[in-house]
Amino acid sequence: MKSMLKPDANYYDQLLQIQQADFVCFELNLYLNTHPDDQQAINQYNEFAQQSKMLKQQFEAQYGPLMHAGHSFTSAPWVWTNTPWPWQV
């Protein structure tokens, strides 16, 4: 049986950066629902969506997949059991 990854400070820092970028995307998404022609908000949304994607790729390369059901790629061996579950973080 493999031992579970022990998250370090960088693990939590990277998760926080992902959460922050995703929060901005979520809020801008709500704003754009009522202001669909606001080009500045659209540009900001696209910038943070790209940032979120990049941060997630970096995190997954170092710590393993963040999401399941085809939203994240994984490698052999199957590493889902090596990282903490969401309620363990």
MOPAC internal coordinates of N, CA, C and O (Angstrom, degrees):
PM7 1SCF
backbone

  N    0.0000 0     0.00 0     0.00 0    0    0    0
  C    1.4480 1     0.00 0     0.00 0    1    0    0
  C    1.5327 1   109.30 1     0.00 0    2    1    0
  O    1.2310 1   120.97 1   -44.29 1    3    2    1
  N    1.3014 1   115.75 1   135.71 1    3    2    1
  C    1.4620 1   121.17 1  -179.88 1    5    3    2
  C    1.5233 1   110.02 1   -78.95 1    6    5    3
  O    1.2310 1   121.43 1   -30.45 1    7    6    5
  N    1.3182 1   114.87 1   149.55 1    7    6    5
  C    1.4613 1   118.33 1   175.90 1    9    7    6
  C    1.5220 1   109.06 1   -84.57 1   10    9    7
  O    1.2310 1   121.49 1   -30.88 1   11   10    9
  N    1.3189 1   114.75 1   149.12 1   11   10    9
  C    1.4507 1   120.41 1  -179.66 1   13   11   10
  C    1.5255 1   109.96 1   -75.02 1   14   13   11
  O    1.2310 1   121.10 1   -36.72 1   15   14   13
  N    1.3236 1   115.50 1   143.28 1   15   14   13
  C    1.4491 1   122.40 1   176.03 1   17   15   14
  C    1.5232 1   109.13 1   -59.31 1   18   17   15
  O    1.2310 1   120.31 1   -45.76 1   19   18   17
  N    1.3083 1   117.01 1   134.24 1   19   18   17
  C    1.4617 1   122.21 1   174.04 1   21   19   18
  C    1.5274 1   107.43 1   -96.59 1   22   21   19
  O    1.2310 1   119.98 1   -73.15 1   23   22   21
  N    1.3286 1   117.64 1   106.85 1   23   22   21
  C    1.4639 1   119.38 1  -177.22 1   25   23   22
  C    1.5235 1   112.17 1   -59.98 1   26   25   23
  O    1.2310 1   121.05 1   -42.43 1   27   26   25
  N    1.3205 1   115.59 1   137.57 1   27   26   25
  C    1.4564 1   121.67 1   175.60 1   29   27   26
  C    1.5287 1   108.78 1  -102.09 1   30   29   27
  O    1.2310 1   120.53 1     1.51 1   31   30   29
  N    1.3168 1   116.59 1  -178.49 1   31   30   29
  C    1.4689 1   120.92 1  -178.54 1   33   31   30
  C    1.5199 1   111.34 1   -60.35 1   34   33   31
  O    1.2310 1   119.82 1   143.15 1   35   34   33
  N    1.3268 1   117.94 1   -36.85 1   35   34   33
  C    1.4616 1   121.52 1   179.69 1   37   35   34
  C    1.5323 1   111.21 1   -63.15 1   38   37   35
  O    1.2310 1   120.65 1   142.73 1   39   38   37
  N    1.3260 1   116.36 1   -37.27 1   39   38   37
  C    1.4661 1   121.91 1   177.84 1   41   39   38
  C    1.5324 1   109.56 1   -55.97 1   42   41   39
  O    1.2310 1   121.08 1   129.52 1   43   42   41
  N    1.3357 1   115.54 1   -50.48 1   43   42   41
  C    1.4644 1   120.34 1  -178.83 1   45   43   42
  C    1.5256 1   111.83 1   -69.45 1   46   45   43
  O    1.2310 1   119.78 1   143.56 1   47   46   45
  N    1.3230 1   118.03 1   -36.44 1   47   46   45
  C    1.4642 1   120.79 1   177.28 1   49   47   46
  C    1.5282 1   110.76 1   -62.48 1   50   49   47
  O    1.2310 1   120.79 1   135.46 1   51   50   49
  N    1.3269 1   116.09 1   -44.54 1   51   50   49
  C    1.4662 1   119.59 1   179.80 1   53   51   50
  C    1.5279 1   111.27 1   -66.10 1   54   53   51
  O    1.2310 1   120.20 1   139.39 1   55   54   53
  N    1.3321 1   117.22 1   -40.61 1   55   54   53
  C    1.4660 1   119.46 1   176.80 1   57   55   54
  C    1.5250 1   111.17 1   -61.08 1   58   57   55
  O    1.2310 1   120.40 1   138.54 1   59   58   57
  N    1.3291 1   116.85 1   -41.46 1   59   58   57
  C    1.4612 1   120.65 1   178.93 1   61   59   58
  C    1.5264 1   110.84 1   -62.23 1   62   61   59
  O    1.2310 1   119.87 1   136.33 1   63   62   61
  N    1.3181 1   117.85 1   -43.67 1   63   62   61
  C    1.4610 1   120.73 1   178.73 1   65   63   62
  C    1.5301 1   111.28 1   -61.66 1   66   65   63
  O    1.2310 1   120.44 1   140.63 1   67   66   65
  N    1.3270 1   116.77 1   -39.37 1   67   66   65
  C    1.4678 1   120.83 1   177.46 1   69   67   66
  C    1.5214 1   109.74 1   -64.49 1   70   69   67
  O    1.2310 1   120.39 1   134.45 1   71   70   69
  N    1.3230 1   116.85 1   -45.55 1   71   70   69
  C    1.4642 1   120.66 1  -179.96 1   73   71   70
  C    1.5254 1   111.28 1   -61.84 1   74   73   71
  O    1.2310 1   120.39 1   140.09 1   75   74   73
  N    1.3142 1   116.86 1   -39.91 1   75   74   73
  C    1.4616 1   120.44 1   179.72 1   77   75   74
  C    1.5273 1   111.18 1   -65.48 1   78   77   75
  O    1.2310 1   120.12 1   134.07 1   79   78   77
  N    1.3169 1   117.38 1   -45.93 1   79   78   77
  C    1.4686 1   120.39 1   179.27 1   81   79   78
  C    1.5288 1   110.44 1   -63.71 1   82   81   79
  O    1.2310 1   120.24 1   137.70 1   83   82   81
  N    1.3268 1   117.15 1   -42.30 1   83   82   81
  C    1.4620 1   120.61 1   179.05 1   85   83   82
  C    1.5293 1   111.80 1   -65.94 1   86   85   83
  O    1.2310 1   120.40 1   144.29 1   87   86   85
  N    1.3387 1   116.84 1   -35.71 1   87   86   85
  C    1.4674 1   120.45 1   177.23 1   89   87   86
  C    1.5257 1   110.58 1   -62.44 1   90   89   87
  O    1.2310 1   120.56 1   135.10 1   91   90   89
  N    1.3338 1   116.54 1   -44.90 1   91   90   89
  C    1.4640 1   120.38 1   178.77 1   93   91   90
  C    1.5308 1   109.89 1   -60.95 1   94   93   91
  O    1.2310 1   120.45 1   136.70 1   95   94   93
  N    1.3320 1   116.75 1   -43.30 1   95   94   93
  C    1.4663 1   120.54 1   178.75 1   97   95   94
  C    1.5249 1   111.04 1   -61.24 1   98   97   95
  O    1.2310 1   120.77 1   136.23 1   99   98   97
  N    1.3184 1   116.14 1   -43.77 1   99   98   97
  C    1.4640 1   120.46 1  -179.25 1  101   99   98
  C    1.5316 1   110.72 1   -62.58 1  102  101   99
  O    1.2310 1   120.58 1   132.99 1  103  102  101
  N    1.3280 1   116.49 1   -47.01 1  103  102  101
  C    1.4645 1   120.29 1  -179.59 1  105  103  102
  C    1.5257 1   111.63 1   -65.04 1  106  105  103
  O    1.2310 1   120.50 1   137.99 1  107  106  105
  N    1.3223 1   116.64 1   -42.01 1  107  106  105
  C    1.4658 1   119.21 1   177.84 1  109  107  106
  C    1.5202 1   111.22 1   -66.07 1  110  109  107
  O    1.2310 1   120.33 1   145.71 1  111  110  109
  N    1.3249 1   116.97 1   -34.29 1  111  110  109
  C    1.4603 1   120.90 1   176.24 1  113  111  110
  C    1.5295 1   110.14 1   -60.14 1  114  113  111
  O    1.2310 1   120.71 1   134.48 1  115  114  113
  N    1.3203 1   116.25 1   -45.52 1  115  114  113
  C    1.4691 1   120.22 1   178.45 1  117  115  114
  C    1.5265 1   110.78 1   -63.01 1  118  117  115
  O    1.2310 1   120.43 1   135.50 1  119  118  117
  N    1.3245 1   116.79 1   -44.50 1  119  118  117
  C    1.4610 1   121.21 1   179.15 1  121  119  118
  C    1.5277 1   110.76 1   -60.97 1  122  121  119
  O    1.2310 1   120.80 1   135.45 1  123  122  121
  N    1.3249 1   116.08 1   -44.55 1  123  122  121
  C    1.4669 1   119.91 1  -177.27 1  125  123  122
  C    1.5291 1   112.68 1   -68.54 1  126  125  123
  O    1.2310 1   120.27 1   159.54 1  127  126  125
  N    1.3183 1   117.09 1   -20.46 1  127  126  125
  C    1.4683 1   119.46 1   174.58 1  129  127  126
  C    1.5258 1   111.30 1   -61.86 1  130  129  127
  O    1.2310 1   120.54 1   149.81 1  131  130  129
  N    1.3275 1   116.58 1   -30.19 1  131  130  129
  C    1.4683 1   120.55 1  -179.68 1  133  131  130
  C    1.5252 1   113.16 1  -108.19 1  134  133  131
  O    1.2310 1   120.19 1   171.88 1  135  134  133
  N    1.3275 1   117.24 1    -8.12 1  135  134  133
  C    1.4695 1   122.31 1   179.76 1  137  135  134
  C    1.5332 1   109.34 1  -134.85 1  138  137  135
  O    1.2310 1   120.19 1  -118.56 1  139  138  137
  N    1.3198 1   117.25 1    61.44 1  139  138  137
  C    1.4701 1   120.76 1  -171.16 1  141  139  138
  C    1.5258 1   115.47 1   -66.54 1  142  141  139
  O    1.2310 1   119.91 1   166.55 1  143  142  141
  N    1.3256 1   117.79 1   -13.45 1  143  142  141
  C    1.4619 1   120.25 1  -178.17 1  145  143  142
  C    1.5243 1   113.35 1  -102.11 1  146  145  143
  O    1.2310 1   119.87 1  -172.97 1  147  146  145
  N    1.3284 1   117.86 1     7.03 1  147  146  145
  C    1.4599 1   121.50 1  -178.49 1  149  147  146
  C    1.5288 1   109.15 1   -79.01 1  150  149  147
  O    1.2310 1   121.05 1   -84.53 1  151  150  149
  N    1.3275 1   115.59 1    95.47 1  151  150  149
  C    1.4560 1   120.93 1  -175.15 1  153  151  150
  C    1.5267 1   112.60 1   -63.12 1  154  153  151
  O    1.2310 1   119.99 1   144.84 1  155  154  153
  N    1.3175 1   117.62 1   -35.16 1  155  154  153
  C    1.4659 1   120.26 1   178.78 1  157  155  154
  C    1.5405 1   110.04 1   -63.62 1  158  157  155
  O    1.2310 1   120.25 1   137.87 1  159  158  157
  N    1.3140 1   117.12 1   -42.13 1  159  158  157
  C    1.4640 1   120.88 1   178.59 1  161  159  158
  C    1.5299 1   110.69 1   -67.42 1  162  161  159
  O    1.2310 1   120.30 1   142.23 1  163  162  161
  N    1.3114 1   117.03 1   -37.77 1  163  162  161
  C    1.4697 1   121.02 1   176.92 1  165  163  162
  C    1.5232 1   109.93 1   -62.63 1  166  165  163
  O    1.2310 1   120.78 1   135.74 1  167  166  165
  N    1.3236 1   116.11 1   -44.26 1  167  166  165
  C    1.4631 1   120.17 1   178.51 1  169  167  166
  C    1.5304 1   111.14 1   -62.30 1  170  169  167
  O    1.2310 1   120.68 1   137.13 1  171  170  169
  N    1.3322 1   116.30 1   -42.87 1  171  170  169
  C    1.4689 1   120.47 1   177.75 1  173  171  170
  C    1.5235 1   110.59 1   -62.64 1  174  173  171
  O    1.2310 1   120.70 1   135.80 1  175  174  173
  N    1.3262 1   116.26 1   -44.20 1  175  174  173
  C    1.4615 1   120.31 1   179.17 1  177  175  174
  C    1.5282 1   110.26 1   -57.68 1  178  177  175
  O    1.2310 1   120.58 1   131.47 1  179  178  177
  N    1.3200 1   116.49 1   -48.53 1  179  178  177
  C    1.4684 1   120.35 1  -179.30 1  181  179  178
  C    1.5276 1   111.62 1   -63.16 1  182  181  179
  O    1.2310 1   120.22 1   141.65 1  183  182  181
  N    1.3088 1   117.19 1   -38.35 1  183  182  181
  C    1.4662 1   121.19 1   178.38 1  185  183  182
  C    1.5401 1   110.84 1   -62.70 1  186  185  183
  O    1.2310 1   120.78 1   133.08 1  187  186  185
  N    1.3316 1   116.12 1   -46.92 1  187  186  185
  C    1.4664 1   119.06 1  -178.41 1  189  187  186
  C    1.5275 1   111.79 1   -74.23 1  190  189  187
  O    1.2310 1   119.93 1   150.32 1  191  190  189
  N    1.3275 1   117.74 1   -29.68 1  191  190  189
  C    1.4671 1   119.77 1   175.23 1  193  191  190
  C    1.5270 1   110.13 1   -64.95 1  194  193  191
  O    1.2310 1   120.50 1   138.67 1  195  194  193
  N    1.3240 1   116.65 1   -41.33 1  195  194  193
  C    1.4609 1   120.87 1   177.12 1  197  195  194
  C    1.5183 1   110.64 1   -66.35 1  198  197  195
  O    1.2310 1   120.55 1   137.67 1  199  198  197
  N    1.3260 1   116.55 1   -42.33 1  199  198  197
  C    1.4616 1   120.71 1   177.95 1  201  199  198
  C    1.5313 1   110.57 1   -60.97 1  202  201  199
  O    1.2310 1   120.20 1   136.20 1  203  202  201
  N    1.3203 1   117.21 1   -43.80 1  203  202  201
  C    1.4618 1   121.42 1   178.55 1  205  203  202
  C    1.5209 1   111.07 1   -60.36 1  206  205  203
  O    1.2310 1   120.95 1   135.41 1  207  206  205
  N    1.3012 1   115.78 1   -44.59 1  207  206  205
  C    1.4666 1   120.33 1   179.38 1  209  207  206
  C    1.5276 1   111.10 1   -60.77 1  210  209  207
  O    1.2310 1   120.57 1   134.98 1  211  210  209
  N    1.3262 1   116.52 1   -45.02 1  211  210  209
  C    1.4565 1   121.27 1  -179.82 1  213  211  210
  C    1.5333 1   110.91 1   -64.29 1  214  213  211
  O    1.2310 1   120.42 1   135.33 1  215  214  213
  N    1.3335 1   116.80 1   -44.67 1  215  214  213
  C    1.4634 1   120.88 1   179.51 1  217  215  214
  C    1.5258 1   111.31 1   -61.97 1  218  217  215
  O    1.2310 1   120.48 1   139.75 1  219  218  217
  N    1.3156 1   116.68 1   -40.25 1  219  218  217
  C    1.4666 1   120.42 1   179.41 1  221  219  218
  C    1.5265 1   111.12 1   -67.09 1  222  221  219
  O    1.2310 1   120.38 1   140.49 1  223  222  221
  N    1.3144 1   116.89 1   -39.51 1  223  222  221
  C    1.4633 1   119.53 1   177.54 1  225  223  222
  C    1.5191 1   110.84 1   -63.11 1  226  225  223
  O    1.2310 1   120.41 1   137.85 1  227  226  225
  N    1.3291 1   116.82 1   -42.15 1  227  226  225
  C    1.4613 1   120.75 1   178.66 1  229  227  226
  C    1.5230 1   110.94 1   -64.07 1  230  229  227
  O    1.2310 1   120.77 1   135.00 1  231  230  229
  N    1.3279 1   116.14 1   -45.00 1  231  230  229
  C    1.4567 1   120.74 1  -179.83 1  233  231  230
  C    1.5241 1   110.57 1   -61.30 1  234  233  231
  O    1.2310 1   120.61 1   132.08 1  235  234  233
  N    1.3198 1   116.44 1   -47.92 1  235  234  233
  C    1.4618 1   120.67 1  -177.35 1  237  235  234
  C    1.5253 1   111.93 1   -65.24 1  238  237  235
  O    1.2310 1   119.94 1   146.57 1  239  238  237
  N    1.3186 1   117.72 1   -33.43 1  239  238  237
  C    1.4595 1   120.36 1   177.81 1  241  239  238
  C    1.5253 1   110.77 1   -65.23 1  242  241  239
  O    1.2310 1   120.62 1   147.75 1  243  242  241
  N    1.3137 1   116.42 1   -32.25 1  243  242  241
  C    1.4615 1   120.32 1  -177.10 1  245  243  242
  C    1.5256 1   113.17 1   -93.08 1  246  245  243
  O    1.2310 1   120.08 1   141.97 1  247  246  245
  N    1.3345 1   117.45 1   -38.03 1  247  246  245
  C    1.4678 1   120.68 1  -170.52 1  249  247  246
  C    1.5226 1   114.83 1  -118.18 1  250  249  247
  O    1.2310 1   119.72 1   169.63 1  251  250  249
  N    1.3183 1   118.14 1   -10.37 1  251  250  249
  C    1.4556 1   120.60 1  -178.34 1  253  251  250
  C    1.5155 1   111.40 1   106.51 1  254  253  251
  O    1.2310 1   120.55 1    -3.08 1  255  254  253
  N    1.3225 1   116.54 1   176.92 1  255  254  253
  C    1.4711 1   121.45 1  -173.08 1  257  255  254
  C    1.5279 1   113.30 1   -64.75 1  258  257  255
  O    1.2310 1   121.52 1   -33.37 1  259  258  257
  N    1.3245 1   114.70 1   146.63 1  259  258  257
  C    1.4600 1   122.14 1   177.26 1  261  259  258
  C    1.5228 1   112.39 1   -94.08 1  262  261  259
  O    1.2310 1   120.52 1   146.43 1  263  262  261
  N    1.3270 1   116.60 1   -33.57 1  263  262  261
  C    1.4629 1   121.19 1  -173.59 1  265  263  262
  C    1.5207 1   109.72 1  -129.03 1  266  265  263
  O    1.2310 1   121.17 1   -20.69 1  267  266  265
  N    1.3022 1   115.37 1   159.31 1  267  266  265
  C    1.4582 1   120.69 1   179.74 1  269  267  266
  C    1.5243 1   109.93 1  -112.16 1  270  269  267
  O    1.2310 1   120.57 1    12.60 1  271  270  269
  N    1.2913 1   116.51 1  -167.40 1  271  270  269
  C    1.4678 1   124.04 1   176.10 1  273  271  270
  C    1.5259 1   112.37 1    60.54 1  274  273  271
  O    1.2310 1   120.73 1  -143.69 1  275  274  273
  N    1.3261 1   116.22 1    36.31 1  275  274  273
  C    1.4560 1   120.11 1   175.05 1  277  275  274
  C    1.5093 1   115.50 1    85.16 1  278  277  275
  O    1.2310 1   119.77 1  -176.14 1  279  278  277
  N    1.3315 1   118.05 1     3.86 1  279  278  277
  C    1.4629 1   120.11 1   179.97 1  281  279  278
  C    1.5190 1   112.41 1   -86.38 1  282  281  279
  O    1.2310 1   120.43 1   162.71 1  283  282  281
  N    1.3231 1   116.78 1   -17.29 1  283  282  281
  C    1.4608 1   122.10 1   177.24 1  285  283  282
  C    1.5150 1   108.44 1  -132.84 1  286  285  283
  O    1.2310 1   121.24 1   -35.06 1  287  286  285
  N    1.3179 1   115.24 1   144.94 1  287  286  285
  C    1.4499 1   119.90 1   175.02 1  289  287  286
  C    1.5152 1   108.57 1   -87.53 1  290  289  287
  O    1.2310 1   120.72 1   -21.67 1  291  290  289
  N    1.2973 1   116.22 1   158.33 1  291  290  289
  C    1.4575 1   121.00 1   176.97 1  293  291  290
  C    1.5118 1   108.70 1  -138.55 1  294  293  291
  O    1.2310 1   121.00 1   -10.17 1  295  294  293
  N    1.2893 1   115.69 1   169.83 1  295  294  293
  C    1.4561 1   120.55 1  -178.75 1  297  295  294
  C    1.5141 1   109.33 1  -123.22 1  298  297  295
  O    1.2310 1   121.03 1    -8.41 1  299  298  297
  N    1.3096 1   115.64 1   171.59 1  299  298  297
  C    1.4557 1   120.22 1   175.50 1  301  299  298
  C    1.5168 1   107.20 1   -88.22 1  302  301  299
  O    1.2310 1   118.95 1   -40.51 1  303  302  301
  N    1.2784 1   119.61 1   139.49 1  303  302  301
  C    1.4632 1   126.64 1    -4.11 1  305  303  302
  C    1.5283 1   111.25 1   -74.81 1  306  305  303
  O    1.2310 1   121.70 1   -13.00 1  307  306  305
  N    1.3161 1   114.34 1   167.00 1  307  306  305
  C    1.4615 1   121.89 1   177.54 1  309  307  306
  C    1.5157 1   108.82 1   -59.26 1  310  309  307
  O    1.2310 1   119.83 1   -59.81 1  311  310  309
  N    1.3430 1   117.93 1   120.19 1  311  310  309
  C    1.4581 1   120.45 1  -170.82 1  313  311  310
  C    1.5300 1   114.60 1  -108.55 1  314  313  311
  O    1.2310 1   120.09 1  -174.69 1  315  314  313
  N    1.3038 1   117.43 1     5.31 1  315  314  313
  C    1.4614 1   119.13 1  -177.56 1  317  315  314
  C    1.5272 1   112.43 1   -57.91 1  318  317  315
  O    1.2310 1   120.36 1   148.04 1  319  318  317
  N    1.3021 1   116.91 1   -31.96 1  319  318  317
  C    1.4641 1   119.55 1  -177.21 1  321  319  318
  C    1.5154 1   112.40 1   -82.52 1  322  321  319
  O    1.2310 1   119.68 1   175.40 1  323  322  321
  N    1.3244 1   118.21 1    -4.60 1  323  322  321
  C    1.4484 1   121.58 1  -178.55 1  325  323  322
  C    1.5273 1   113.55 1   -88.56 1  326  325  323
  O    1.2310 1   120.15 1   161.27 1  327  326  325
  N    1.3083 1   117.32 1   -18.73 1  327  326  325
  C    1.4628 1   120.43 1  -176.24 1  329  327  326
  C    1.5237 1   109.91 1  -105.83 1  330  329  327
  O    1.2310 1   120.15 1   -23.09 1  331  330  329
  N    1.3144 1   117.32 1   156.91 1  331  330  329
  C    1.4602 1   119.52 1   179.18 1  333  331  330
  C    1.5279 1   111.38 1   -65.17 1  334  333  331
  O    1.2310 1   120.65 1   -32.43 1  335  334  333
  N    1.3134 1   116.36 1   147.57 1  335  334  333
  C    1.4574 1   121.75 1   173.85 1  337  335  334
  C    1.5320 1   107.76 1   -73.59 1  338  337  335
  O    1.2310 1   119.66 1   -21.13 1  339  338  337
  N    1.3316 1   118.26 1   158.87 1  339  338  337
  C    1.4699 1   119.53 1  -176.15 1  341  339  338
  C    1.5349 1   113.86 1   -52.25 1  342  341  339
  O    1.2310 1   119.63 1   142.68 1  343  342  341
  N    1.2952 1   118.32 1   -37.32 1  343  342  341
  C    1.4598 1   120.87 1  -178.33 1  345  343  342
  C    1.5295 1   112.55 1   -77.52 1  346  345  343
  O    1.2310 1   120.30 1   173.43 1  347  346  345
  N    1.3326 1   117.03 1    -6.57 1  347  346  345
  C    1.4558 1   120.82 1   178.25 1  349  347  346
  C    1.5266 1   111.89 1   -96.10 1  350  349  347
  O    1.2310 1   120.14 1   173.69 1  351  350  349
  N    1.3010 1   117.35 1    -6.31 1  351  350  349
  C    1.4657 1   121.38 1  -176.89 1  353  351  350
  C    1.5046 1   109.81 1   -92.10 1  354  353  351
  O    1.2310 1   120.10 1   180.00 1  355  354  353

